[in-house]
Structure formats: C-alpha cells, structure tokens
C-alpha cells in the first residue's frame, strides 16, 4: 500500500479501520522503526466528525519539530469531516512541514471535498469498481503515448467528470506505488483542473496520456 522511498505527505485510506490501522502500523515499524503507541512523534485520534477546532490543532501540531526522529506521523480515523475543517487543512496538505505525513482512515472517500481530495493520494481497500480502475491504470501506465491516447478516448467521449477524476486517482495511486514521484505530482496538479466549473476533460486526459512515466 505504501513505499518507503516515495512516501506521500497525505493519504486518504478507504476501508475497515482495524485492518487498515494494522497494515499501517506494520509499515511504519518495518520501514522507519516507528511505533505508534507511546510515541510523541505519532498523533492518533478518532473522530465521529472532525471539526474546525481539531483541524486547527493539527495545523499547530504539524509545525512542531519531531522529538525522537525526523518524521511526524498523523493518523486520523474519521466518520465525517466538516467543510470548514477540510478547507482549513488545504494549505497544510499543499505545503506540509518537512517529514510530516498524514493518514486519514474512513469508510468512504465521499466525505472528502474535491479540493482536499486533489491534495491527497486516495487508497481503497475494497470496492470492486475501484479494483477494476486500478487494473485499468496498471494497463494504461506502460502503454506508449499513442496507445494511451486511444485508451482515454472513450472517457473523453463520455464527458463524465467524475469518471475521469476516478480514473486519474487510480493512475496516481499506481504511479505512487511504483515510486514515480514526479509523474504522481504532475497528475495531481492536472487532476485539480477537473475541479473547475467547466474543465476541458479532453485536454486534461490527453495531457496525462502524453506524460513520460
């Protein structure tokens, strides 16, 4: 699910809290020797609804220097997040302090505002539809630019912004797993343009298809 060499600064993980948390804890220990419990550099919290006060507290905490190592880890299990809380986290997720990583666990990515989602790597542990999208992304990435253009042509024809966004998130997730950091960053930027009121799905998908992966 994660790679030590290309760890992104913000993840949204959709799935069962206990299974996701177990895998995340194992990764942090194996990759960095970081234990969650009793560690001053790891903040863990559960929220029925993450509000503006909690998000402001997170902003303050992420500014503090690590106590024991060079990383600060924030793990949040949330059922919901208010719009105000998400908007207040935009700059934090856009320009986090060095060595800071956020992992938000929830049962559904639908709780995310598009603006916050565009600043995170979204990982799903279940949905069959998303599994299919990941498979499509794995096919897409190694293709030639010409083949990629042909691949995205049906998506362009459909003019479905939500489908295009889901596809790009799947591509971002796969590129991240492969450690292709620059390509991941470029597509994250392009995916944000889909949030505009009248985005050109054609231009965005064609630009992605022509990127060197």
URMOTA-V736580 format. One line per field, one symbol per residue. ss: DSSP state (h for helix, s for strand, l for the rest). psi: psi as a letter, one per 40 degrees, with the letter a starting at -180 (. if undefined). burial: b if it has 16 or more other ideal C-beta (glycine too) atoms within 10 Angstrom, else e. A space follows every 50 residues. Layout:
BEGIN
ss = ???
psi = ???
burial = ???
END
This chain:
BEGIN
ss = lllhhhlllsssssllhhhhhhhhhhhhhhhhlllllllllsssssslls lhhhhhhhhhhhlllllllllsssssssllslhhhhhhhhhhhhllllls ssssssllhhhllhhhhlllsssslllhhhhhhhhhhhhhhlllhhhhhh hhhhhhhhllhhhhhhhhhhhhhhhhhlllhhhhhhhhhhhhhhhlllll hhhhhhhhhllll
psi = dihddfhiehihhhahdddddddddddddddefhhdheheehhhihhdhh addddddddddeeiiiddaeihhhhhhidihidddddeedddddgiiheh hhhhhieheeehiddddeeihhhiechddddddddddddddeiidddddd deddddddfhdddddddddddddddddeegdddddddddddddeeidgig dddddddddeih.
burial = ebeeeebbbbbbbbbeeeebbeebbebbeeeeebebeebebbbeeebeeb eeebbeebeeebeeebeeeebbbbbbbbeebbeebbebbeebbeebeebb bbbbbbeebebbbebbbbbbbbbbeeeeebeebbebbeebeeeeeeebbe bbeebbeeeebeebbbbbbbbbbbbbbbebeebbebbbebbbebeeeebe beebbbebbebeb
END
